[in-house]
Amino acid sequence: MEQTLKYALVTGASRGIGRAVAVKLAEAGYRILINYASNSAAAEETLRLVREAGSEGELMPFDVADAVAVNEALAAWQETHAGEVISVVVNNAGIRKDNLMMWMPAEDWHRVLSVSLDGFYNVTQPLLKGMLLAKWGRIVNVVSLSGIKGLPGQTNYSAAKGGLIAATKALAQEVAKKRVTVNAVAPGFIQSDMTADLDEATLKKQIPAGRFGKAEEVADLVAFLCSDAAAYITGEVISINGGLYT
């Protein structure tokens, strides 16, 4: 990398896995662009932790599913950072609206798919040119066990994450010659706000490791995939689920 500063954009970085990834990448020397949809107080806490980790960051509020908002935010950043490249993108933003398919409102179907799939396109596509010109980049998509196995009550979420897995594999082949890697991490049950409504005591009995994972464990994997040491890994979907294999 031939730039003075290293920048990483983490979507959905105000809490949970996104926050842990932001802090871990800060420890690795990246300046973190902290994307969030609405919880500014939580995003500010992530920024505090990024600074505590010895780096610097910026808040970047937008809904990843809103193409206009994403383009405006990225264009505004580029105007004030001439010549700089966002060389790492972690597409972590995602939402669950669980329901059996027969009871699922159309808006819940479309919203879940839009955040994961439109969000991936809206954030990643404008940043690809900079990575390709720099001949270095890392794109990591946070998917899910649900996208590999399919889980009842999550037809929308499974479809969204399954689609993102396929997109990961396709894009990886398009950009590999320019030293840009594209990978996905597929967490199982991780302790976070997103899983707070789940019955952990019952579910952990299904997990060979006997517990839910920690956001920091997912962040360690993401940080490795963003490193030079992972230069020959691309198009992969790496499960991190305590042995809960399909």
Stockholm file with secondary structure:
# STOCKHOLM 1.0

chainA/1-246         MEQTLKYALVTGASRGIGRAVAVKLAEAGYRILINYASNSAAAEETLRLVREAGSEGELMPFDVADAVAVNEALAAWQETHAGEVISVVVNNAGIRKDNLMMWMPAEDWHRVLSVSLDGFYNVTQPLLKGMLLAKWGRIVNVVSLSGIKGLPGQTNYSAAKGGLIAATKALAQEVAKKRVTVNAVAPGFIQSDMTADLDEATLKKQIPAGRFGKAEEVADLVAFLCSDAAAYITGEVISINGGLYT
#=GR chainA/1-246 SS CCCSSCEEEETTTTSHHHHHHHHHHHHTTCEEEEEESSCHHHHHHHHHHHHHTTCCEEEEECCTTCHHHHHHHHHHHHHHSTTCCEEEEEECCCCCCCBCGGGCCHHHHHHHHIIIIIHHHHHHHHHHHHHHHHTCEEEEEECCHHHHHCCTTBHHHHHHHHHHHHHHHHHHHHHGGGTEEEEEEEECSBCSGGGTTSCHHHHGGGSTTSSCBCHHHHHHHHHHHTSGGGTTCCSCEEEESTTCCC
#=GC SS_cons         CCCSSCEEEETTTTSHHHHHHHHHHHHTTCEEEEEESSCHHHHHHHHHHHHHTTCCEEEEECCTTCHHHHHHHHHHHHHHSTTCCEEEEEECCCCCCCBCGGGCCHHHHHHHHIIIIIHHHHHHHHHHHHHHHHTCEEEEEECCHHHHHCCTTBHHHHHHHHHHHHHHHHHHHHHGGGTEEEEEEEECSBCSGGGTTSCHHHHGGGSTTSSCBCHHHHHHHHHHHTSGGGTTCCSCEEEESTTCCC
//
